[in-house]
Amino acid sequence: MSNPLLQHHLLPPFSKISPADIEPAVDQLLADNRAAISTLLGELTAPDWNSLVAPLEQMNDRLAQAWSPVSHMNGVVNSDELRDAYNACLPKLSQYWTELGQNAALYQAFQAIRDSADFAALSQPQQKTIEDQLRDFKLSGIALPEAEQKRFGELKQRLSELSTRFSENVLDATGGWQKLLSDVTELAGLPPMALAAAKQMAEAKELDGWLITLDFPSYLAVMTHAENRDLRREVYEAFSTRASDQGPHAGQWDNSEVMTEILTLRQELAALLGFAHYGEYSLATKMAETPDQVVGFLTDLAEKSRAVAQRDYDALAAYAQTQGLADPQAWDLTFYGEKLKEEKYSVSQEALRPYFPMPQVLSGLFEVAGRLFDIQVQEVAEFDSWHADARLFEISREGEVIARFFLDAYARDKKRGGAWMDDCRVRRRLDDGSIQLPVAYLVCNFSAPVGDDPALLNHNEVTTLFHEFGHGLHHMLTRIDVADVSGINGVPWDAVELPSQFLENWCWEPEALALIAGHYQTGEPLPQAMLDKMLAAKNYQSGMMMARQLEFSLFDYCLHMEYVAGETEVQAVLQRIRDQVAVVQAPAFNRFQHGFSHIFAGGYAAGYYSYKWAEVLSADAFSLFEEQGIFNPQTGAAFRQSVLEQGGSRAPMALFTEFRGRAPQVDALLRHSGISA
């Protein structure tokens, strides 16, 4: 029987992929690519785009089309067999990419194209691809002596394995804790939907009662609504000590040594390439230019928002005292924060849920994107899927399909937590001149539908969906035909959050909310009184939220800037940053860093600051819509053409300035956050 991963498919044949197919397919593709590259380089006399770069792009795309569904399924329908096959391939892929990055003949061929008279005749995306490749050769150790090149390859391979182990430990620790309650009064305060979900979760595991887990919807419902303080503390401790040396599973799935080894090897890798530290190495491919610029940017924001954050906390602590709690702890903050918000604004996330049923939110999201960017979104009924929750959509403009995306929206067992967008297919021009359309994966972890009712989202979840769709649009609306700079490819990491954070703004606009919201039973719009209260509460605790994000960002960057193997204690760095910027101190057992997958298992190492950096860009970009109308078609077209369609083909600062008519300014972010300069 032929291997589905070695056949060409318009979309991945998920149901036909078995773990047994994975390693043979990867072995075959890597062997094919190595042989083809060797032949290619042996026959080259005067390398140019068509004789070198185009064939390489085709090879790498074939490999990506096989690996993409494997990597995706490993995140959303994890199993022991799939995990073993995935992990077996990681070192092979890492070795292949390192080999490519250290292939002297390949490097010289790219340099020859750059130095040739024909370089000027190449398109802007083609030129950018060549420039990026030459930079990446240097970052892959092309200039290192042979022994150091070998060590570089070993480091990359080991780091790839460690980041996967970190992620698996978090997944296993999340799934490894649960609490079954037989008396529903212990869950007093939980909204009916959360209770129904807990009941449904217990029934799914053939248990009698109500099941609380560490999947985010379940965790958040308890932290926000459970009147039982002991239960809140127990769930908080289990969640905040996942994969660590503390808590109910102390030492099991512990990421302590994994983190230490990751940090040690990252510093060694940076030093090999001549960088002072990993923080400096990270900036070689980003918008920000120096470590001082990053730390200065974050510190400045922290200073500007500190007083507002302190005011937020003081109000919360004072309110808790009126409720008889003199000394609120970490497991009390979300609960009393929500109570205070309800008292102050008479609105809660739970009260909003009935007005944000998933079908209405999706149709509203598509309508917003349609008005802004002149696109239409339609669901595809028949397709090959990895799970019953998955859905497929097509994006069209002027009657022509230009992209597709999968949506997997609900939390479940064996699915990685969080929300993300990834690419399934990249837009590129094929040999016959036709265009391969971009395809994206959009993944969230919302509460699933209960019974016959649709999934009901709170407003935070609506914002998350818009955020991920913004990433998706960046990938799918690209007009660039060169794979390495098409869609999100080649976009500096601290600019990649611009479209996602930008699209979130429409979740707060009355004109857009009229499209997004509608009661799941009656279809009635969000009542004006609720809308007014929701908008009034927009910046509730925004100072505390800003401080929290800056704490994460500074911890990440300072850790990667200062780390010395055998000397630096991760917990000590985190504590120092908390002392500097946090207005709320975490309990001694808190091990946030052990589950900080963004920087230890994602792409955000020494780059978590990107969220705040890009938020400056997104707030400033949106301010033009505030001036010209939030559905102004000309402004929408300008953003689409200057930012979304350009992918990584040009520097993001040039694209932003082209759209905004000037360099970015921080004022809009401070205004949108309720923190005045």
C-alpha positions as CSV (number, residue, x, y, z in Angstrom):
1,M,0.0,0.0,0.0
2,S,1.5,3.4,-1.0
3,N,2.4,5.9,1.7
4,P,-0.1,8.8,1.7
5,L,2.6,11.3,2.9
6,L,4.5,10.6,-0.3
7,Q,1.6,11.4,-2.6
8,H,0.5,14.8,-3.8
9,H,-2.8,16.0,-2.3
10,L,-4.5,19.3,-2.6
11,L,-5.2,19.0,1.2
12,P,-3.7,16.5,3.6
13,P,-5.3,13.1,3.8
14,F,-5.5,13.1,7.6
15,S,-7.6,10.0,8.0
16,K,-5.3,7.9,5.9
17,I,-2.1,8.9,7.8
18,S,-1.0,6.3,10.3
19,P,2.0,6.7,12.7
20,A,3.7,3.8,10.8
21,D,3.8,6.0,7.6
22,I,5.6,8.9,9.2
23,E,9.2,7.9,9.6
24,P,9.5,6.0,6.2
25,A,8.1,9.0,4.4
26,V,10.5,11.5,6.1
27,D,13.4,9.1,5.4
28,Q,12.4,8.8,1.8
29,L,11.9,12.6,1.3
30,L,15.2,13.5,3.0
31,A,17.1,10.9,0.9
32,D,15.4,12.3,-2.3
33,N,16.3,15.9,-1.4
34,R,19.9,15.1,-0.6
35,A,20.4,13.3,-3.9
36,A,18.6,16.1,-5.8
37,I,20.7,18.8,-4.2
38,S,23.9,16.9,-4.9
39,T,23.0,16.5,-8.5
40,L,21.9,20.1,-8.8
41,L,25.1,21.5,-7.4
42,G,27.2,19.1,-9.5
43,E,25.6,20.4,-12.7
44,L,25.5,24.1,-11.9
45,T,27.8,26.4,-13.9
46,A,26.3,29.8,-13.5
47,P,23.6,29.6,-10.8
48,D,20.5,31.7,-11.2
49,W,17.0,31.7,-9.8
50,N,15.5,29.1,-12.1
51,S,18.5,26.6,-11.9
52,L,19.0,26.8,-8.2
53,V,16.3,28.5,-6.0
54,A,13.2,27.3,-7.8
55,P,14.1,23.6,-7.6
56,L,15.1,24.0,-3.9
57,E,11.8,25.6,-3.1
58,Q,10.0,22.7,-4.8
59,M,11.9,20.1,-2.8
60,N,11.4,21.9,0.5
61,D,7.7,22.4,-0.2
62,R,7.2,18.7,-0.8
63,L,8.9,17.9,2.5
64,A,6.7,20.6,4.3
65,Q,3.5,19.1,2.8
66,A,4.4,15.7,4.3
67,W,5.5,17.1,7.7
68,S,2.8,19.7,8.2
69,P,-0.1,17.3,8.9
70,V,2.1,15.2,11.1
71,S,3.2,18.1,13.2
72,H,-0.4,19.4,13.3
73,M,-1.9,16.1,14.4
74,N,0.8,15.7,17.1
75,G,-0.6,18.9,18.6
76,V,-4.3,18.3,18.2
77,V,-4.8,14.5,18.4
78,N,-1.8,13.4,20.3
79,S,-1.2,9.7,21.0
80,D,1.8,7.6,22.2
81,E,2.3,6.1,18.7
82,L,2.1,9.4,16.9
83,R,4.4,11.0,19.5
84,D,7.0,8.3,19.1
85,A,7.0,8.6,15.3
86,Y,7.1,12.4,15.5
87,N,10.0,12.4,17.9
88,A,11.9,9.8,15.8
89,C,11.8,12.3,12.9
90,L,12.9,15.5,14.8
91,P,16.6,14.7,14.9
92,K,16.6,13.7,11.2
93,L,14.9,16.9,10.1
94,S,17.1,19.0,12.3
95,Q,20.2,17.4,10.8
96,Y,18.9,18.0,7.3
97,W,18.3,21.7,7.8
98,T,21.7,22.1,9.5
99,E,23.4,20.3,6.6
100,L,21.6,22.7,4.2
101,G,22.7,25.7,6.2
102,Q,26.3,24.5,6.3
103,N,26.6,23.4,2.7
104,A,29.5,25.5,1.4
105,A,28.7,24.9,-2.3
106,L,25.1,25.9,-1.8
107,Y,26.2,29.0,0.1
108,Q,28.6,30.0,-2.7
109,A,25.9,29.4,-5.3
110,F,23.5,31.8,-3.5
111,Q,26.4,34.3,-3.1
112,A,27.1,34.0,-6.8
113,I,23.5,34.9,-7.6
114,R,23.7,37.9,-5.2
115,D,27.0,39.1,-6.8
116,S,25.8,38.6,-10.4
117,A,24.7,41.4,-12.7
118,D,21.3,39.6,-13.0
119,F,20.5,40.1,-9.3
120,A,19.0,43.5,-10.0
121,A,16.6,42.0,-12.5
122,L,15.0,39.7,-9.9
123,S,11.7,40.7,-8.3
124,Q,11.7,42.3,-4.9
125,P,10.5,39.0,-3.2
126,Q,13.2,37.0,-5.0
127,Q,15.9,39.5,-4.0
128,K,14.6,39.4,-0.4
129,T,14.7,35.6,-0.4
130,I,18.4,35.6,-1.6
131,E,19.3,38.2,1.1
132,D,17.5,36.2,3.8
133,Q,19.2,32.9,2.7
134,L,22.6,34.5,2.9
135,R,21.9,35.8,6.4
136,D,20.6,32.4,7.5
137,F,23.7,30.6,6.1
138,K,25.7,32.8,8.5
139,L,23.3,32.0,11.4
140,S,23.7,28.3,10.6
141,G,27.5,28.5,11.1
142,I,28.6,28.5,7.5
143,A,31.8,30.4,8.5
144,L,32.7,28.1,11.4
145,P,35.6,25.5,11.3
146,E,34.4,22.0,10.7
147,A,34.5,20.8,14.3
148,E,32.4,23.8,15.4
149,Q,30.0,23.3,12.5
150,K,29.5,19.7,13.8
151,R,28.9,21.0,17.3
152,F,26.4,23.5,15.9
153,G,24.4,20.7,14.3
154,E,24.4,18.7,17.5
155,L,23.1,21.7,19.4
156,K,20.3,22.3,17.0
157,Q,19.3,18.7,17.1
158,R,19.3,18.5,20.9
159,L,17.4,21.7,21.3
160,S,14.7,20.4,18.9
161,E,14.3,17.3,21.0
162,L,14.3,19.3,24.3
163,S,11.6,21.7,23.2
164,T,9.4,18.8,22.2
165,R,10.0,17.1,25.6
166,F,9.1,20.4,27.4
167,S,5.8,20.5,25.4
168,E,5.0,16.9,26.1
169,N,5.7,17.3,29.8
170,V,3.2,20.2,30.0
171,L,0.6,18.2,28.0
172,D,1.0,15.2,30.2
173,A,1.0,17.2,33.4
174,T,-2.2,19.0,32.2
175,G,-3.9,15.7,31.5
176,G,-2.4,14.0,34.6
177,W,-4.5,15.9,37.1
178,Q,-8.3,15.9,37.6
179,K,-10.8,16.2,40.4
180,L,-14.1,14.4,40.5
181,L,-16.8,16.0,42.7
182,S,-19.8,14.0,43.7
183,D,-21.5,16.9,45.5
184,V,-22.5,19.8,43.2
185,T,-22.7,22.3,46.1
186,E,-18.8,22.2,46.2
187,L,-19.1,23.9,42.8
188,A,-21.4,26.7,44.0
189,G,-20.9,29.9,41.9
190,L,-20.1,28.1,38.7
191,P,-22.4,29.1,35.8
192,P,-24.8,26.5,34.4
193,M,-22.7,26.1,31.2
194,A,-19.5,25.3,33.2
195,L,-21.4,22.9,35.4
196,A,-22.9,21.2,32.3
197,A,-19.4,21.0,30.8
198,A,-18.0,19.4,34.0
199,K,-20.9,16.9,34.0
200,Q,-20.3,16.1,30.3
201,M,-16.6,15.6,30.9
202,A,-17.3,13.2,33.7
203,E,-19.7,11.2,31.6
204,A,-17.2,11.1,28.7
205,K,-14.8,9.2,31.1
206,E,-17.7,7.1,32.4
207,L,-17.5,8.7,35.9
208,D,-20.4,9.8,38.1
209,G,-20.3,13.5,39.2
210,W,-18.6,16.6,38.0
211,L,-15.1,16.5,36.6
212,I,-12.6,19.5,37.0
213,T,-9.5,19.3,34.8
214,L,-6.6,21.7,34.0
215,D,-7.8,22.3,30.5
216,F,-8.1,26.0,30.3
217,P,-11.9,26.4,30.1
218,S,-12.4,24.2,33.2
219,Y,-9.5,25.8,35.1
220,L,-10.7,29.3,34.3
221,A,-14.3,28.6,35.3
222,V,-13.2,27.5,38.8
223,M,-10.8,30.4,39.2
224,T,-13.4,33.0,38.1
225,H,-16.6,31.7,39.7
226,A,-16.1,29.0,42.4
227,E,-17.1,30.3,45.8
228,N,-15.3,27.4,47.4
229,R,-11.9,29.0,48.3
230,D,-10.2,25.7,49.1
231,L,-11.2,24.3,45.7
232,R,-9.8,27.5,44.0
233,R,-6.5,27.1,45.9
234,E,-6.2,23.4,45.0
235,V,-6.9,24.0,41.3
236,Y,-4.6,27.0,41.2
237,E,-1.8,25.1,42.8
238,A,-2.2,22.1,40.4
239,F,-2.2,24.5,37.4
240,S,0.6,26.8,38.4
241,T,2.9,23.9,39.3
242,R,2.4,21.8,36.2
243,A,5.5,20.0,35.0
244,S,7.6,21.2,38.0
245,D,9.2,20.2,41.3
246,Q,6.2,21.5,43.2
247,G,2.5,20.7,43.6
248,P,0.4,17.5,43.6
249,H,2.6,15.8,41.0
250,A,5.9,17.3,42.2
251,G,8.8,15.8,40.3
252,Q,6.7,14.0,37.7
253,W,7.0,15.4,34.2
254,D,9.4,17.9,35.7
255,N,10.7,20.5,33.3
256,S,13.4,21.9,35.6
257,E,16.4,20.1,34.0
258,V,14.9,20.5,30.5
259,M,14.8,24.3,31.0
260,T,18.4,24.4,32.3
261,E,19.7,22.3,29.4
262,I,17.8,24.4,26.8
263,L,19.2,27.7,28.2
264,T,22.7,26.3,28.5
265,L,22.7,25.0,24.9
266,R,21.1,28.2,23.5
267,Q,23.9,30.3,25.1
268,E,26.5,27.9,23.6
269,L,24.9,28.2,20.2
270,A,24.9,32.0,20.4
271,A,28.5,32.1,21.5
272,L,29.6,29.7,18.6
273,L,28.2,32.3,16.2
274,G,30.0,35.2,17.9
275,F,27.0,36.7,19.7
276,A,27.3,38.0,23.3
277,H,24.3,36.0,24.4
278,Y,21.1,34.3,23.0
279,G,19.2,37.6,23.4
280,E,21.5,39.2,20.8
281,Y,21.4,36.2,18.5
282,S,17.5,36.3,18.6
283,L,17.5,39.9,17.2
284,A,19.5,39.0,14.1
285,T,16.2,38.1,12.4
286,K,13.9,40.7,14.1
287,M,12.8,44.3,13.8
288,A,14.3,45.4,17.1
289,E,18.0,46.2,16.6
290,T,19.7,45.9,20.0
291,P,19.1,44.3,23.4
292,D,19.2,47.7,25.0
293,Q,16.3,48.8,22.7
294,V,14.2,45.8,23.7
295,V,14.8,46.1,27.5
296,G,14.4,49.9,27.3
297,F,11.1,49.6,25.4
298,L,9.7,47.1,28.0
299,T,11.1,49.1,31.0
300,D,9.6,52.3,29.7
301,L,6.2,50.7,29.3
302,A,6.5,49.2,32.8
303,E,7.2,52.6,34.3
304,K,4.4,54.3,32.4
305,S,1.8,51.6,33.5
306,R,3.1,50.9,37.1
307,A,0.9,53.4,38.8
308,V,-2.2,52.3,37.0
309,A,-1.4,48.6,37.8
310,Q,-1.0,49.5,41.5
311,R,-4.3,51.4,41.5
312,D,-6.0,48.3,39.9
313,Y,-4.6,46.1,42.6
314,D,-5.4,48.4,45.5
315,A,-9.0,48.6,44.3
316,L,-9.2,44.8,44.1
317,A,-7.7,44.3,47.6
318,A,-10.0,46.9,49.1
319,Y,-13.0,45.2,47.5
320,A,-11.9,41.8,48.8
321,Q,-11.7,43.3,52.3
322,T,-15.3,44.5,52.1
323,Q,-16.2,40.9,51.3
324,G,-14.4,39.7,54.5
325,L,-11.1,38.7,52.9
326,A,-8.2,40.7,54.5
327,D,-5.3,39.2,52.6
328,P,-6.3,38.1,49.0
329,Q,-4.0,35.4,47.5
330,A,-3.2,34.5,43.9
331,W,-6.2,32.1,43.8
332,D,-8.6,34.9,45.0
333,L,-7.6,37.5,42.4
334,T,-9.6,36.3,39.4
335,F,-12.6,35.5,41.6
336,Y,-12.8,38.9,43.3
337,G,-11.7,40.7,40.2
338,E,-14.8,39.3,38.4
339,K,-17.1,40.1,41.3
340,L,-15.8,43.7,41.5
341,K,-16.2,44.0,37.7
342,E,-19.8,42.9,38.0
343,E,-20.5,45.3,40.8
344,K,-18.8,48.2,39.1
345,Y,-20.0,47.6,35.6
346,S,-22.9,45.1,36.1
347,V,-21.4,42.9,33.4
348,S,-19.6,39.6,33.4
349,Q,-18.0,37.4,30.9
350,E,-20.6,34.7,31.7
351,A,-23.5,37.1,31.2
352,L,-22.1,37.9,27.7
353,R,-21.8,34.2,26.7
354,P,-25.5,33.7,25.4
355,Y,-24.9,36.6,23.0
356,F,-21.8,35.0,21.4
357,P,-22.8,31.6,20.1
358,M,-20.1,30.2,17.8
359,P,-22.2,30.2,14.6
360,Q,-23.0,33.9,15.0
361,V,-19.5,34.9,16.0
362,L,-18.0,33.1,13.0
363,S,-20.5,34.7,10.5
364,G,-19.8,38.1,12.1
365,L,-16.0,37.6,11.9
366,F,-16.3,36.7,8.2
367,E,-18.5,39.7,7.6
368,V,-16.0,42.0,9.3
369,A,-13.1,40.6,7.3
370,G,-15.3,40.8,4.1
371,R,-16.1,44.5,4.6
372,L,-12.5,45.3,5.4
373,F,-10.6,43.2,2.8
374,D,-13.1,42.5,0.1
375,I,-13.2,38.7,0.7
376,Q,-15.9,36.1,1.1
377,V,-15.7,33.0,3.4
378,Q,-17.6,29.8,2.8
379,E,-17.6,26.5,4.6
380,V,-16.7,23.3,2.7
381,A,-18.9,20.4,3.8
382,E,-16.9,17.4,2.5
383,F,-13.2,17.0,3.4
384,D,-10.8,14.7,5.0
385,S,-10.4,15.4,8.7
386,W,-8.4,14.5,11.9
387,H,-11.4,15.0,14.3
388,A,-15.1,15.5,14.2
389,D,-14.6,19.1,15.6
390,A,-12.5,20.2,12.6
391,R,-14.1,22.4,9.9
392,L,-12.8,23.6,6.5
393,F,-13.5,27.0,4.9
394,E,-12.6,28.7,1.6
395,I,-11.8,32.4,1.1
396,S,-12.7,34.0,-2.2
397,R,-12.3,37.4,-3.9
398,E,-14.3,38.4,-7.0
399,G,-15.6,34.8,-7.3
400,E,-12.1,33.2,-7.3
401,V,-10.9,30.9,-4.4
402,I,-7.7,32.4,-3.1
403,A,-7.1,30.4,0.1
404,R,-8.4,27.8,2.5
405,F,-8.3,27.2,6.3
406,F,-9.1,24.5,8.8
407,L,-10.7,25.5,12.2
408,D,-10.4,23.3,15.3
409,A,-12.0,25.3,18.0
410,Y,-12.7,23.2,21.1
411,A,-10.7,21.9,24.0
412,R,-10.4,18.2,24.5
413,D,-8.2,15.5,25.9
414,K,-4.8,14.9,24.0
415,K,-4.9,18.4,22.5
416,R,-2.3,21.0,23.2
417,G,-3.6,23.9,25.2
418,G,-3.7,27.5,24.0
419,A,-4.6,29.0,20.6
420,W,-2.4,29.2,17.5
421,M,-2.3,29.5,13.7
422,D,0.1,27.4,11.6
423,D,0.6,27.0,7.8
424,C,-0.6,23.9,6.0
425,R,0.3,25.0,2.5
426,V,2.2,28.1,1.4
427,R,1.3,30.2,-1.6
428,R,3.9,29.8,-4.4
429,R,4.2,29.7,-8.1
430,L,4.5,26.1,-9.5
431,D,6.5,24.9,-12.4
432,D,3.6,25.1,-14.8
433,G,2.9,28.7,-13.9
434,S,-0.1,28.0,-11.7
435,I,-0.4,29.2,-8.1
436,Q,-0.5,26.8,-5.1
437,L,-3.1,28.4,-2.8
438,P,-2.2,29.0,0.8
439,V,-3.9,26.9,3.5
440,A,-3.9,27.6,7.3
441,Y,-4.7,25.8,10.5
442,L,-6.5,27.8,13.1
443,V,-6.6,26.1,16.5
444,C,-8.4,27.3,19.8
445,N,-9.4,25.6,23.0
446,F,-12.9,26.9,23.7
447,S,-15.6,25.1,25.8
448,A,-17.3,22.6,23.4
449,P,-21.0,22.7,22.7
450,V,-23.1,21.2,25.5
451,G,-26.1,19.1,24.6
452,D,-28.0,20.6,21.7
453,D,-26.8,24.2,22.3
454,P,-24.0,25.7,20.3
455,A,-20.7,26.6,21.9
456,L,-21.1,29.9,23.7
457,L,-18.0,32.1,23.8
458,N,-17.2,34.7,26.3
459,H,-15.8,38.0,25.0
460,N,-12.2,37.1,25.7
461,E,-12.6,34.0,23.5
462,V,-14.2,36.0,20.8
463,T,-11.1,38.2,20.9
464,T,-8.9,35.1,20.7
465,L,-10.7,33.9,17.6
466,F,-10.2,37.2,15.9
467,H,-6.5,37.2,16.9
468,E,-5.9,33.8,15.3
469,F,-7.9,34.7,12.2
470,G,-5.7,37.8,11.9
471,H,-2.7,35.6,11.7
472,G,-4.6,33.4,9.2
473,L,-5.4,36.4,7.0
474,H,-1.7,37.4,7.0
475,H,-0.9,33.9,5.7
476,M,-3.8,33.6,3.3
477,L,-4.2,37.0,1.7
478,T,-0.6,37.2,0.6
479,R,0.0,38.0,-3.1
480,I,3.6,36.9,-3.0
481,D,4.5,33.8,-5.1
482,V,7.9,33.0,-3.6
483,A,7.5,30.5,-0.7
484,D,10.3,31.8,1.6
485,V,8.7,35.3,1.8
486,S,5.0,34.4,1.2
487,G,2.4,34.8,3.9
488,I,3.9,34.7,7.4
489,N,7.2,33.3,6.0
490,G,10.2,35.7,6.3
491,V,8.2,38.1,8.5
492,P,10.3,39.1,11.5
493,W,8.9,37.6,14.7
494,D,8.3,40.9,16.4
495,A,6.2,42.0,13.4
496,V,4.2,38.8,13.0
497,E,1.7,39.7,15.7
498,L,0.7,43.0,13.9
499,P,-2.3,41.6,11.9
500,S,-3.5,39.4,14.7
501,Q,-3.6,42.1,17.4
502,F,-4.9,44.6,14.8
503,L,-8.0,42.5,14.0
504,E,-8.9,42.2,17.8
505,N,-9.9,45.9,17.7
506,W,-13.1,45.1,15.9
507,C,-14.3,43.0,18.9
508,W,-14.8,46.3,20.7
509,E,-16.5,48.4,18.0
510,P,-20.3,48.7,18.4
511,E,-20.7,48.7,14.6
512,A,-18.8,45.3,14.4
513,L,-20.4,43.9,17.5
514,A,-23.8,44.3,15.8
515,L,-22.5,41.6,13.4
516,I,-20.7,39.4,15.9
517,A,-23.3,39.2,18.7
518,G,-26.8,37.7,18.8
519,H,-28.6,35.7,21.5
520,Y,-28.3,32.0,20.8
521,Q,-32.0,31.3,21.4
522,T,-33.7,34.5,20.2
523,G,-31.1,36.1,17.9
524,E,-31.7,39.4,19.6
525,P,-28.7,41.8,19.5
526,L,-26.5,42.5,22.5
527,P,-28.7,45.0,24.5
528,Q,-27.4,48.5,24.4
529,A,-27.1,48.6,28.2
530,M,-24.9,45.5,28.2
531,L,-22.8,46.9,25.3
532,D,-22.3,50.2,27.1
533,K,-21.2,48.3,30.3
534,M,-18.9,46.0,28.3
535,L,-17.2,49.0,26.6
536,A,-17.0,50.8,29.9
537,A,-15.3,47.8,31.4
538,K,-12.8,47.4,28.4
539,N,-9.9,48.7,30.4
540,Y,-10.8,47.2,33.7
541,Q,-7.5,46.0,35.3
542,S,-5.6,46.9,32.1
543,G,-2.8,48.2,34.2
544,M,-2.5,44.8,36.0
545,M,-2.7,43.0,32.6
546,M,0.0,45.2,31.1
547,A,2.2,44.6,34.1
548,R,1.7,40.8,33.8
549,Q,2.7,40.8,30.1
550,L,5.7,43.0,30.7
551,E,6.7,40.6,33.5
552,F,6.7,37.7,31.1
553,S,8.5,39.7,28.4
554,L,11.3,41.0,30.6
555,F,11.7,37.6,32.3
556,D,12.1,35.9,28.9
557,Y,14.5,38.5,27.5
558,C,16.6,39.0,30.6
559,L,16.9,35.3,31.2
560,H,18.3,34.8,27.7
561,M,20.5,37.8,28.0
562,E,22.0,37.0,31.4
563,Y,22.0,33.2,31.6
564,V,25.3,31.6,32.7
565,A,25.3,27.8,33.0
566,G,25.8,26.6,36.5
567,E,25.2,30.1,38.0
568,T,21.9,31.5,36.9
569,E,18.8,30.3,38.7
570,V,15.7,30.6,36.6
571,Q,13.5,31.2,39.6
572,A,15.7,34.0,40.9
573,V,15.6,35.9,37.5
574,L,11.8,35.6,37.5
575,Q,11.6,36.8,41.1
576,R,13.8,39.8,40.4
577,I,11.6,40.8,37.4
578,R,8.5,40.3,39.5
579,D,10.0,42.6,42.2
580,Q,10.6,45.2,39.5
581,V,7.3,45.2,37.6
582,A,4.6,43.1,39.3
583,V,2.1,44.6,41.7
584,V,0.9,41.1,42.7
585,Q,3.4,38.6,44.1
586,A,3.0,34.9,43.2
587,P,3.1,32.3,46.0
588,A,6.4,30.5,46.6
589,F,5.2,27.3,45.0
590,N,4.2,29.0,41.7
591,R,6.3,27.6,38.8
592,F,5.0,29.6,35.9
593,Q,8.2,29.1,34.0
594,H,7.8,25.3,33.9
595,G,4.8,25.7,31.7
596,F,6.0,28.7,29.7
597,S,5.8,26.9,26.4
598,H,6.0,30.1,24.3
599,I,9.7,30.4,25.1
600,F,10.8,26.8,25.8
601,A,8.7,25.0,23.2
602,G,7.5,27.7,20.8
603,G,9.2,30.3,18.7
604,Y,9.3,33.1,21.3
605,A,12.6,32.5,23.0
606,A,14.1,36.0,23.7
607,G,11.1,37.2,21.6
608,Y,8.1,37.3,23.9
609,Y,8.5,41.0,23.9
610,S,7.1,40.7,20.3
611,Y,3.5,40.8,21.6
612,K,4.0,44.3,23.1
613,W,6.2,45.5,20.3
614,A,3.6,44.5,17.7
615,E,0.8,45.9,19.9
616,V,2.3,49.4,19.4
617,L,2.1,48.8,15.6
618,S,-1.4,47.4,15.7
619,A,-2.8,50.1,18.0
620,D,-1.3,52.8,15.8
621,A,-2.5,51.1,12.6
622,F,-6.0,50.9,14.0
623,S,-6.0,54.5,14.9
624,L,-6.1,55.3,11.2
625,F,-9.4,53.4,11.0
626,E,-10.6,55.4,14.1
627,E,-9.9,58.6,12.1
628,Q,-11.4,57.4,8.8
629,G,-14.1,55.0,9.8
630,I,-13.7,51.4,11.0
631,F,-15.2,49.9,7.9
632,N,-13.7,52.5,5.5
633,P,-13.1,50.3,2.4
634,Q,-10.1,52.4,1.1
635,T,-8.3,52.2,4.5
636,G,-9.0,48.4,4.6
637,A,-7.7,48.0,1.1
638,A,-4.6,50.0,2.0
639,F,-3.9,47.7,5.0
640,R,-4.5,44.6,2.9
641,Q,-2.2,45.9,0.1
642,S,0.6,47.3,2.3
643,V,0.7,44.7,5.1
644,L,-1.3,41.5,4.5
645,E,-0.5,41.0,0.8
646,Q,3.3,41.6,1.2
647,G,4.2,38.8,3.5
648,G,7.9,38.9,4.3
649,S,8.9,40.4,1.0
650,R,9.8,43.8,2.5
651,A,11.0,45.1,5.8
652,P,8.0,45.5,8.2
653,M,8.9,49.1,9.2
654,A,8.8,50.1,5.5
655,L,5.4,48.4,5.1
656,F,4.0,50.0,8.2
657,T,5.2,53.4,7.2
658,E,3.7,53.0,3.7
659,F,0.3,52.3,5.3
660,R,0.4,54.8,8.1
661,G,2.3,57.6,6.4
662,R,4.8,57.8,9.3
663,A,6.8,55.8,11.8
664,P,4.8,54.0,14.6
665,Q,4.0,55.9,17.8
666,V,3.2,54.4,21.3
667,D,0.5,56.9,22.1
668,A,-2.4,54.9,20.6
669,L,-1.5,51.8,22.7
670,L,-1.4,53.8,25.9
671,R,-4.7,55.4,25.0
672,H,-6.4,52.1,24.0
673,S,-5.2,50.5,27.2
674,G,-6.5,53.3,29.4
675,I,-2.9,54.2,30.4
676,S,-2.1,57.7,29.3
677,A,1.4,58.8,28.6
